[in-house]
Amino acid sequence: AQSVAQPEDQVNVAEGNPLTVKCTYSVSGNPYLFWYVQYPNRGLQFLLKYITGDNLVKGSYGFEAEFNKSQTSFHLKKPSALVSDSALYFCAVRDGQAGTALIFGKGTTLSVSS
Amino acid sequence: GAGVSQSPRYKVAKRGQDVALRCDPISGHVSLFWYQQALGQGPEFLTYFQNEAQLDKSGLPSDRFFAERPEGSVSTLKIQRTQQEDSAVYLCASSFRDRGPDTQYFGPGTRLTVL
């Protein structure tokens, strides 16, 4: 069965410091991996995705994510956090061979302090 | 339109009432998905359409939930005889194709509160 784990409910970081939001996944086939961000009372906004190829994926607003097949991880990173990055972040996976729906993690709240 | 739109944004229903939630996908997108997001949780899949065909409804929690997309564009999610456990945010997403790595783009959601 497909699943996504985001082990941290909340991540706190000071503005200007690097941030990491962790995600691990489980699928039977090849994974397509996604990160979305959700601001209060807003829908999910797409940040980036991994399909194949280069393990480091760059996305919107300076975010990037590193795909690690051996660790089945897809951690979201940013070199220098902004207060405006404070939001709820969701990792999602789709089975490249069998899936249509996205399977989401529970989400991680990122809080960036000034 | 520029993005996925949903209406109403907020809906309050008394237990036992029927509700209808509307989704307007991005123009030209073949695939349309409905998800349910409970408080403090990630979205969970409900159902999926490819054009007007409902190809997967495995996530619908009960036979009180019904979705349609009769002309392959706008979709409606209907919940009959609402229960308190139906309270959640209902998200609609669309993508250009159904499989592969296509990105699903989400609407703002409809927050349903059942009293």
Chai-1 contact restraints between the chains, C-beta under 6 A:
chainA,res_idxA,chainB,res_idxB,connection_type,confidence,min_distance_angstrom,max_distance_angstrom,comment,restraint_id
A,Y32,B,P101,contact,1.0,0.0,6.0,A-B,restraint_1
A,R42,B,P108,contact,1.0,0.0,6.0,A-B,restraint_2
A,G43,B,F106,contact,1.0,0.0,6.0,A-B,restraint_3
A,G43,B,G107,contact,1.0,0.0,6.0,A-B,restraint_4
A,G43,B,P108,contact,1.0,0.0,6.0,A-B,restraint_5
A,G43,B,G109,contact,1.0,0.0,6.0,A-B,restraint_6
A,L44,B,F106,contact,1.0,0.0,6.0,A-B,restraint_7
A,F46,B,T103,contact,1.0,0.0,6.0,A-B,restraint_8
A,I51,B,P101,contact,1.0,0.0,6.0,A-B,restraint_9
A,F90,B,G42,contact,1.0,0.0,6.0,A-B,restraint_10
A,T100,B,Y48,contact,1.0,0.0,6.0,A-B,restraint_11
A,T100,B,D98,contact,1.0,0.0,6.0,A-B,restraint_12
A,A101,B,F45,contact,1.0,0.0,6.0,A-B,restraint_13
A,F104,B,G42,contact,1.0,0.0,6.0,A-B,restraint_14
A,F104,B,P43,contact,1.0,0.0,6.0,A-B,restraint_15
A,G105,B,G42,contact,1.0,0.0,6.0,A-B,restraint_16
A,K106,B,Q41,contact,1.0,0.0,6.0,A-B,restraint_17
A,K106,B,G42,contact,1.0,0.0,6.0,A-B,restraint_18
A,G107,B,G42,contact,1.0,0.0,6.0,A-B,restraint_19
